[in-house]
Amino acid sequence: ELPSILATAIAIVFVWEVAQRWGASSPVSLSAALSLLAAPQIAWSALGGADHVIAAAGLLCCLYNATASLSQPQKNVAYLQAGAAAISAALVCGTSVPGLLFGTVFGLLFVVFLATMRMWKRLFVVAIVFVAAAPSAFALQYLSNLHRYGWLFPEGDGTDSFSHRAQHWLPASLVYVFRLLFREPIRGIGENHDDSNYGVWFSLVVIPLVLITNWDSIVGIFQRDRAGHPGVRSKERSFVAAFLFVALAATVAVHPLGELDQRFLIWVVPVTLVLAMHALELHLSPAFFRMLSAGFILVTVRSVLAVGYPFAIKSPLFGAIQVWPEVSGYEAMHDALPGDTVLYMGDEDTAVYPCWGRRYSRTVWAADSLVTLRNYFDRSPRWVVLETSAPEDLRIATLEFLSAQGYTKVSEEPPEADELPDKARRTIWRR
């Protein structure tokens, strides 16, 4: 969980720092930053092993460095910030297909802003750094996936991928957003991050604050000060607002939004918060805002702990939280030790996560061809997990290797095995 916790800390620092840059007081900025933990989706990601908050943190690093470079008077520092934004964008592109979309939108928009403001040297730095970082960060891997699978991301055949646009995509997305914000915010917390949304805090507090604090300043964002140049804060706010609008528009244009997309859009919560902070104190009591923040944080974090970590509420305040992944069929691996090697044979949409263990202390291999399968068996894995839904040729070859090398089947068939779907059926073998 450490990378997710660090990524959440980055998101908190982003809100705190940008809110202060745009005029919010320190107590209000800190309350707004900590209130990210009042969004169940973010609290879940921080407490679990999901990588979506990590991608969101990378995108926030892009935005912070880009906005800082737009208003940085010292050229050398501005070049450094622009380069950091470009590297962050390349890393975001490498996280997933949604990350590729968001990173590309960010890079193009940043270039447009730099060109519009005639910051040619900074534009040159961004282009050079991004092109230099792209091969190692994401380009070579995506090209390899494209060559091997016919798609950028090796999950499915692309018909259910993030880049597929179904019929009636716009109405479906609008209905989903309406449900997320106004029909089901009280649900908020589900049994895992896929079943959780952004909660009452985001829906009924943050969104209205964004409308209230930005309604009168929409025109002001594009106004110029007496010197004939856009104000520093206006330049930064206009870039962040433009990215929010363009990224969401691009997302909806290629993919109808649904429940599973909440995790890919975690970055929307901190970005929306900073757009609400710059004039918050003109419309709401700072003390009242801080009380709201603290209340929602306590309710959300405790509820997430109670749902996902049942005994965490009863454990000592500073005790370690350890939870075995709730995926049936892995009971036989409770005896696996840290450092054990596990060969996993499944398809692209089966549950591999428990193979790593609760602290990700094991080495997990996955074969996608007969050649790699043979190579991994030559390395004598301690455990083998064989999914019923694995490709037929690989499944048969795996059974042959298991028989020839003396592996013992240690899993037991549950009574309801015949009723389970293939993706939930597996056998576990031990050397």
ABEGO torsion letter per residue (X at the ends): XAAAAAAAAAAAAAAAAAAAAAGBBAAAAAAAAAAAAABAAAAAAAABABAAAAAAAAAAAAAAAAAAAAABABAAAAAAAAAAAAAAAAAAAAABAAAAAAAAAAAAAAAAAAAAAGBAAAAAAAAAAAAAAAAAAAAAAAAAAAAAAGBABBBEAGAABAABBBBGAAAAAAAAAAAAAAAAAAAGBBABAAABBAEAAAAAAAAAAAAAAAAAAAAAAABBBAAGBBBAAAAAAAAAAAAAAAAAAAAAAABBBBAAAAAAAAAAAAAAAAAAAAAAAAABBAAAAAAAAAAAAAAAAAAAAAAABAAAAABBAABBBBBBBBBBGAAAAAABBBGBBBBBBBBAABBAAAAAEAAGABBBBBBABAAAAAAAAAAGBABBBBBAABBAAAAAAAAAAAAAAGBBBABBBBAAAAABBAAABBBBBBX
